[in-house]
Amino acid sequence: MRFSVYVRHIRDSVVSGCDAEYLNGLLKVFLFFVILSKLPELIILCIMERISGKDKRIPAGFRLTENRKEYAEAPVAFPLPIDGKTERSISAMDQKVVTARVRTVTGKTAAKNLRKAGRLPAVIYDYKGRSVMLDIDEAEFTKVWKIATPTTLVTVDIDGKDRKLAFIKDTQNNLLQDRNLHIDFYAIEENKPLRKTIKIQVQGNPVGIRDGGIFEKGVQSVEIECLPKDLPMRMVVDVSDLGLSQTILVKDLPFAKEVKVLSDGDLMVAVMKNPKG
């Protein structure tokens, strides 16, 4: 029976003076339909609130300047002098440590019991294709994961006997509960150079805008090569001092000397155009 039919039926029942028990039953059905009609909307609003509050796939250090506190907690914004005299203002990536234990029991029940105990099932793969099942402390991992970028290296300490340098390769998470469920690590070869794409984040309000300039962004990432210990966590360019007709190129980015930039150095990162020529 349709919702509108129920409303008319209740109205007719009241007019005809039916018994209270029958009317009470109709009202319960009416309320059930009201709640049922709103349930999908409430679920969607809950999900959207979770997503807008914290994007699980974008690490904190990659957010722009609308949330400056994120930059204060996740290390280091790197200013870029506009005069071309770049300083070595990027340090090697901070290595985060996650303690782990070798896991021997598998299956959904075992994983559920681990999560109840505040631990997460995990697997670490290496460059030779081998894998080891682990379990890690959820709170400890979450602190690292919240500030991690795609180039964050994590030291996985296994039973206090073996330490492996690894990337967080993948995570499975529960969106509604806002928590991770399973972690995949990828252990790297520490003495072999890596090729990685580093995101460029532009922050600051250019002075050239106040003079009538038009600010434009260029490339948003660069490809680099270096040893794991020299891998930058991120590249943040401060354009606050960018004046009219000034440009920042890839070759101006202050990477450490141990980092080789593979992208074209003449690619434009940011420019302040002068509309008057």
VENUR-V49836 format. One record per residue. N is the residue number from 1. D_LAST is the distance of its C-alpha to the last C-alpha in whole Angstrom. Layout:
{{N;D_LAST} {N;D_LAST}}
This chain:
{{1;71} {2;68} {3;67} {4;67} {5;71} {6;72} {7;70} {8;73} {9;75} {10;75} {11;75} {12;78} {13;80} {14;80} {15;81} {16;84} {17;85} {18;85} {19;86} {20;84} {21;83} {22;82} {23;80} {24;78} {25;78} {26;76} {27;74} {28;73} {29;72} {30;70} {31;68} {32;68} {33;66} {34;63} {35;63} {36;62} {37;60} {38;58} {39;58} {40;55} {41;53} {42;54} {43;54} {44;50} {45;49} {46;51} {47;49} {48;45} {49;46} {50;47} {51;44} {52;41} {53;43} {54;42} {55;41} {56;44} {57;41} {58;38} {59;39} {60;39} {61;36} {62;34} {63;33} {64;30} {65;30} {66;32} {67;35} {68;34} {69;38} {70;38} {71;36} {72;38} {73;41} {74;40} {75;39} {76;36} {77;32} {78;30} {79;28} {80;25} {81;24} {82;20} {83;21} {84;22} {85;26} {86;27} {87;31} {88;33} {89;33} {90;34} {91;38} {92;40} {93;41} {94;44} {95;47} {96;49} {97;53} {98;54} {99;58} {100;60} {101;64} {102;65} {103;66} {104;69} {105;69} {106;67} {107;67} {108;66} {109;69} {110;68} {111;64} {112;65} {113;67} {114;65} {115;62} {116;65} {117;65} {118;62} {119;61} {120;59} {121;60} {122;58} {123;58} {124;56} {125;55} {126;55} {127;53} {128;57} {129;57} {130;60} {131;60} {132;61} {133;62} {134;61} {135;61} {136;59} {137;59} {138;56} {139;55} {140;54} {141;52} {142;51} {143;49} {144;48} {145;47} {146;45} {147;42} {148;42} {149;39} {150;40} {151;40} {152;42} {153;46} {154;49} {155;52} {156;55} {157;58} {158;61} {159;64} {160;63} {161;64} {162;61} {163;58} {164;55} {165;51} {166;50} {167;47} {168;48} {169;48} {170;48} {171;50} {172;52} {173;52} {174;53} {175;50} {176;53} {177;54} {178;51} {179;53} {180;53} {181;56} {182;56} {183;53} {184;53} {185;52} {186;51} {187;52} {188;50} {189;51} {190;50} {191;50} {192;48} {193;44} {194;43} {195;40} {196;38} {197;34} {198;33} {199;31} {200;28} {201;27} {202;24} {203;25} {204;24} {205;21} {206;18} {207;17} {208;14} {209;15} {210;16} {211;13} {212;12} {213;10} {214;11} {215;14} {216;15} {217;19} {218;19} {219;23} {220;26} {221;28} {222;29} {223;33} {224;35} {225;38} {226;40} {227;44} {228;45} {229;45} {230;41} {231;40} {232;37} {233;38} {234;34} {235;30} {236;29} {237;25} {238;24} {239;21} {240;21} {241;19} {242;16} {243;13} {244;10} {245;8} {246;12} {247;14} {248;18} {249;20} {250;24} {251;25} {252;23} {253;26} {254;29} {255;32} {256;35} {257;36} {258;39} {259;36} {260;35} {261;32} {262;32} {263;29} {264;26} {265;25} {266;21} {267;21} {268;18} {269;20} {270;17} {271;13} {272;11} {273;8} {274;5} {275;5} {276;4} {277;0}}
